[in-house]
Amino acid sequence: MSAPIVAVIEDDPRSSRRSRRVSWLWGPAFVAAIAYVDPGNVAANLTAGSRFGYLLVWVVVLANASAMLVQYLSAKAGLVTGRSLPELLGERMRRLPRIAYWVQAELVAVATDLAEVLGGAIALWILFGVPLLLGGVIVGVVSMLLLSLQNRRGQKSFEFVVMGLLLVITIGFTAGLFVSDVSWGQVAAGLIPRFDGGDSVLLAAGLLGATVMPHAIYVHSALARDRHHPKPAELPRMLQATRWDVFVSMLIAGTVNVAMLLLAAANFAGVAGTDSIEGAHQLIATTMGPVVAVLFAVGLLASGLASTSVGCYAGASIMAGLLRVRVPMLVRRAVTLIPALIILGLGVNPTWALVLSQVLLSFGIPFALIPLVLLTSSPSVMGSMANPIGLKVVSWIVVGLIVALNVALIVLTIAGLG
């Protein structure tokens, strides 16, 4: 790994002191990366691998590559403008469109929180036999403690804790791969884009919704804005550091996602009941031993705790930017916990609810992506840091592919209901 990147402006003592304060710029992208390894990802990847084997490996790879680009643009917007993406949008919208935009963004945040609390509750049930409803309450309380750390100790302390949880998640979700008989020839074949019927397209959209996360796009711009306040001369080096921050964090998240799909494809393909997290855990315990099974469950718990905290942070950023309303983080945490507890209390199949939440998330992706590319490509917003023509073209291609897959999801869903 290269040495820390330091921004230095010669002959300016104040700039030198400032450079020392921001000499290590990594952190915000690792917090955003938690959204890419949340329990919804676990459910979507395990379902994809158990039902279609290695067929959808290409979806996970392309989705994570797209995530690198998207998260960089989000951080870039926050660094260059000093405002989060919701703030930039709120400044450019009239009242009614702004409220409507907030409603869809808030629904996305609620769907996100549903997946994260459910995942944590499932992990507590697997590890300790805690009833799902009580497990959801415990996850909510612990996430409040994590958010209070951010309030009392600052963003950097929060980032360090989340990075530690990301390490636990990585170990927990990749351990089983080392004792699995993966067919690397089929993995290579799975990199060729193709589908196998409408169900595979629907699941691909779910994978996309589980990977390119709207709330992560919103929150990353806020994290970059809050952590750094660069002068114009410092921006090029800060953006360089941000690119590495995004690349490394998204590479870790992408590796975890691919590992989960490969784990399911190698061990669960065609086995009844293993497209659920609980079923997958039971088979892991049977075929790979209790140690790997415990590591998997611990990774799932860390995923739920970290991702629900980040999701709540994102929701607060969305509300503050679009409505210009600030609600205490702990109050918001308590309110957004209610839908997940209702789902748990009603006894809805938790893995089914997880996958459905990821499909719902995919509907919110265009609302975050299109404005992000428009704003970061605008010289009036970004000045000389606006996206160059090459980056602009690639960004619109990525957005076009994602939107097209979402349209396919809508059509297939409506057809299925008919």
C-alpha positions, 0 to 999 in steps of 0.5 A: 500500500502506498504511503499516506497522501499529503496535500501541501501548499508551499510557503503557507504555514497554515496549509502545512498544518492543514495538510497534517490534519488531513494527511490520511484521507481514507475512511468515508468510502469504507463507511459507505462500503458497509451498505454493499455488504449488508444483510440484503446482499447476503440474501440476494447473493445466496439466493442467486448462487443456490438457484442459478449457480454461477450464472449471475457472477457477471451481475455482481462483478459489473455492479461492484465495478459500477459502485466504484464509479458511483461512490467516487462521483458522490464523494467528489460532489461533496468534496468539491462543492462542500455540500451533500447530494441531497443539499445540492438537489434541495437547492435546485428544486421547488417545494413540491418536487423537493418533498416528492423526491424526499418521500421516495428517498425516505422510502428507500432508506426505510427499505434499507433499514428493514433489510439490515435489522432483519439480518441482524435479528436472524444472526442473533437467532442463529447464534443465541436462539434469540426470538426474531422480534427481540433480536430486532430490538437488540439490533436497534439498541446497539445501533443507537450506541454506535450512532451515539459514538458518532455524536460524542467522539466525532466522525473519525471514531465512527469510521474506525469502528465501522472499518473494524466491523467491515473486517469482521464481515469480510472474515465471516463471509469469505471463510467458507470459500476456503473449504469449498470446491469452487468450479473456476471454469464455471466462474469464468463462464459466469462472467459472460453476460446472459440470463436464464428466463424471467426469474434470473432477470428479476433476481439480477435486478435484486442483486443490483438493488443490493449492490448499487445502493441509493442511500450509500450514494447520498451519504458518501457525499455527506461524509466527504463534506463533513470530513474535509474542507479543502481549499481549491489548491488541495482538491486534486490531491484530495480527489486522488486520495479519495479514488484510492479510498473508494477503490480499496473499500469497494474492492473489499465489498465486491470480493465479499459479494462474489465470495457469497455467491460462489459459496452458494453456487459451489455448495447449495445449487439445487439443494432445497431450502438453501436459498434462505439465510437460515437454510444456508447456515444449517448446510454450512454447519453440516458441510463445513463445520461449526467454526465456519458456521459461527464465523458466517453468523458473526459476519451477518451480525456485524453486517446488520449492526454496521449497516443499520447505523450507516443507513440511519446516518444516510436518512438523516442526511437526506432529510437535512438536505432536502427538507432542511429539517434536522431530527436528532439521530437517536430519535430517527433511529427509534422511528425507523426501527418500527417498520422492521419490528412490525415485519418481525412481529407479523412473522413474515419470512425474513429472507423473503422480506430481505430479497423483496427489500432489495428489489424495492431499493432498485426502484430508487437507484435512477433517482440518485444516479441521474442527478449525481451524473448531471451535477458532477458533469456541470461546470456551473456546479463543479467548476474545473472539477466537472467530469471530463468527457471520457468519465461523463460518457462512461457514467451515462453508459453505466446509468443507462444499463442500470435504468434498463435493468430496472425497467425490465424488473418493473415489466417482469414484476407486473407480468408476474402479478398478472 
